[in-house]
């Protein structure tokens, strides 16, 4: 088992390929594999049936009967990413099959050991993260067709039907919309080094445009994701075992460690895009928010994390704009900060609809106690009512990072 290493080329200043970032797809894994090699059929068979196995309460039984497979037949980054996605989704189903009141304390050896090995090879934690569920979980229905939601599907699904599919794919389209902005980061930093104000101005215009396009893509969440299904069915499977009252002691990975380990669930804060934009624009978040965001970098593929750190070490865009005294550059910089502030405000709107209002409805018993109830078939989950799936106190966190983004504007 080995991850192919493409980082041997000479280190040009911030060349995207050095950080496994695609010119076309950004941080998305380009055209992910959809099948593992034949020896891993037992994993794929379970992964393909996850929603049915979970809702029929059969998944844990199936996993107990699953053979423990060696990871030595996995070759290259694409196979490892698919294996990690498959084992992550199986693990989430295993832990949360019976809802937050029927959790387990031990992940069985036949799942935990290969999952740990694949995680170590990729430098990712052994839990479902944004890097798995969004970046590596997409395929085109028509291989020659466009990267549009009608021509896209997930590779592996969890319960939630069309709303689950919509949640993953709309988030993916937000990532795709960011690509011109990622390329604009490189252009901006090179332009500063070359004292090329015209190219810098253009790069900042492209960055602002990309952030606005991300907001437009995010708006499509309303069209494709039902708030009740998201809150009562989907959300628990994105939840982790750190800062979660339903899993207060973490999870023992049998055959890996005798002590329980705690990992955060999937979170938008694990998206490399916003970290990269913050670093470029010199946005400084308050201590507690910054600490959470910094911890979320551990859930990114290591080359993506290295990309953010490289921007952090680069020449300061903000200082350059300030010292240039160029009103046009200052206005372009502020448009980027304003667009990022608006994006974060809109994210708060989405979270209000899909978590706060949905939680209130569920609490009041207005959610139908039918197939749309929580995984246990009973009441919807409540352990994370005021928290994000990553474990943050969601509203104070989101408002804090929105406000500190706005404070990044350069005053006239």
Secondary structure, 3 states (H helix, E strand, C coil): CECCCCCCCCCCCCCHHHHCCECCCECCCCCCCCCCCHHHHHHHHHHHCHHHHHHCCCHHHHHHCCCCCCCCCCEHHHHHHHHHHHHHHHHHHHHHCCCCCCCCCEECHHHHHHHHHHHHHHCCCCCCCHHHHCCCCCEECCCCCCCCHHHEECCCCCCCHHHHHHHHHHHHHHHHHCHHHHHHHHHHHHHHHCCCHHHHHHHHHHHHHHHHHHHHHHCCHHHHCCHHHHHHHHHHHHCCCCCCHHHCCCEEECCCCCCCECCCCCCHHHCHHHHHHHHHHCCCCCHHHHHHHHHHHHHCCHHHHHHHHHHHHCCCHHHHHHHHCCHHHHHHHHHHHHHHHHHHHHHHHHHHHHHHHHHHHHHCCCCCCCCCCCCCCCCCCCCCCCECCCCCEHHHHHHHHHHHHHCCCCCC
